[in-house]
Amino acid sequence: MANDFKPVLGHRFKFRSAPVPNWDGVIDGEVLLVDPISRLAYGWGTMGLDSVVAWTLTPTAAGTHVRMEHSGFPSEESASYKGAKYGWTNFINKLERVAGEVN
């Protein structure tokens, strides 16, 4: 996604994607936590929902364990949850493919 993200505490940014019905393609965010090399969290606002995306990197004997948690949904039945699940599934699959190519 096109963006102006910077891993700086308090930085406000926008992720931009192609608009689709019922979504303008813009995600407003603010960096909430930066712990270099181990944790990053940012607030994420879109379609009337404010949520938090948190990334944690943990060293392992085989490399690095990456954990992503996206919290703040009203329920797993909400349209926002289903949309995020679809988007994150695609993103994580691509991330796994790229990370596999590096090894």
C-alpha positions as CSV (number, residue, x, y, z in Angstrom):
1,M,0.0,0.0,0.0
2,A,1.1,3.5,-0.7
3,N,1.8,5.2,2.7
4,D,3.7,7.8,4.6
5,F,4.4,5.5,7.6
6,K,7.4,6.1,9.8
7,P,8.3,4.0,12.9
8,V,8.3,7.1,15.2
9,L,6.2,7.3,18.3
10,G,3.2,9.5,17.7
11,H,3.7,9.8,14.0
12,R,0.3,10.0,12.1
13,F,0.2,8.3,8.7
14,K,-2.1,7.0,6.0
15,F,-2.1,3.7,4.2
16,R,-3.8,4.1,0.8
17,S,-5.2,1.3,-1.4
18,A,-7.7,1.1,-4.3
19,P,-11.2,2.1,-3.1
20,V,-13.8,-0.6,-3.2
21,P,-17.6,-0.4,-2.5
22,N,-18.2,0.9,1.0
23,W,-14.5,1.8,1.6
24,D,-12.5,4.7,0.3
25,G,-9.2,2.8,0.4
26,V,-7.7,5.0,3.2
27,I,-6.5,3.8,6.6
28,D,-5.6,6.5,9.1
29,G,-3.0,5.5,11.7
30,E,-0.8,6.6,14.5
31,V,2.3,4.9,15.9
32,L,1.6,3.9,19.5
33,L,4.7,1.9,20.4
34,V,8.2,1.5,19.0
35,D,10.6,-0.9,20.7
36,P,13.3,-1.3,18.1
37,I,13.9,-4.8,16.8
38,S,11.2,-6.3,18.9
39,R,7.8,-4.5,19.0
40,L,5.7,-2.1,17.0
41,A,2.1,-1.1,17.5
42,Y,-0.1,1.4,15.7
43,G,-3.7,2.6,16.0
44,W,-5.7,1.9,12.8
45,G,-8.8,3.7,11.9
46,T,-11.1,2.9,8.9
47,M,-14.8,2.7,8.2
48,G,-15.7,4.0,11.7
49,L,-13.6,1.4,13.5
50,D,-10.6,2.2,15.7
51,S,-8.3,-0.8,16.3
52,V,-4.7,-1.6,17.2
53,V,-2.2,-3.6,15.1
54,A,0.7,-4.9,17.1
55,W,3.8,-6.7,15.8
56,T,6.2,-8.7,18.0
57,L,9.5,-10.2,16.8
58,T,11.1,-12.9,18.9
59,P,14.4,-14.5,18.1
60,T,14.4,-18.3,17.8
61,A,17.1,-20.9,17.1
62,A,15.7,-21.1,13.5
63,G,15.4,-17.3,12.9
64,T,12.6,-15.0,14.1
65,H,9.1,-15.7,15.2
66,V,6.7,-12.9,13.9
67,R,3.4,-12.4,15.7
68,M,0.8,-9.9,14.5
69,E,-2.3,-9.1,16.5
70,H,-5.1,-6.9,15.3
71,S,-7.5,-6.1,18.1
72,G,-10.5,-3.8,18.7
73,F,-13.3,-5.5,16.6
74,P,-16.8,-5.5,18.0
75,S,-17.2,-9.2,17.1
76,E,-15.9,-11.9,14.7
77,E,-19.2,-11.5,12.8
78,S,-18.7,-7.9,12.0
79,A,-18.0,-6.8,8.5
80,S,-14.8,-5.0,9.7
81,Y,-13.5,-8.2,11.2
82,K,-14.2,-10.2,8.1
83,G,-12.7,-7.6,5.8
84,A,-9.5,-7.5,8.0
85,K,-9.3,-11.2,8.2
86,Y,-9.4,-11.5,4.4
87,G,-6.8,-8.7,3.9
88,W,-4.4,-10.0,6.6
89,T,-4.7,-13.6,5.3
90,N,-3.5,-12.4,1.9
91,F,-0.8,-10.2,3.4
92,I,0.6,-12.9,5.7
93,N,0.6,-15.5,2.9
94,K,2.7,-13.1,0.8
95,L,5.0,-12.4,3.7
96,E,5.5,-16.1,4.3
97,R,6.3,-16.6,0.6
98,V,8.8,-13.7,0.6
99,A,10.5,-14.8,3.9
100,G,10.8,-18.3,2.5
101,E,12.6,-17.0,-0.5
102,V,15.2,-15.3,1.7
103,N,16.2,-18.5,3.5
